[in-house]
């Protein structure tokens, strides 16, 4: 989703497997521009704030955050959200909720810009 405001405005992937599946994004930069959140965020708002803080670091374009159980799909399992910054202005331009995913790696993201 572009310009996400809450979890109802983001796309969801329900069967993503880190290390097996790939997400293709047309976001400038390289796969090295990925940061993994270090804490479980309570909700989408706090995760988005953490993403924008990460995007303030030059070059960071992707940020993955684990979100507390019940926020994405209402069950008792934590989920994740991948945030991205399309133009390097330190503002979240889009997000994808990853149901049941609590971590991912930079190589799970394939940059479609060559």
Buried (B, 14 or more C-beta within 10 A) or exposed (E): BEEBEEBEEBEBBEEBEBEEEEBEBEBEBEBEBBBBBEEBBEEBEBBBEBBBBBBEEEEBBBBBBBBBEEBBBEEEEBBBBBBBBBEBEBBBBBBBBBBBBBBBEBEBBEBEEE
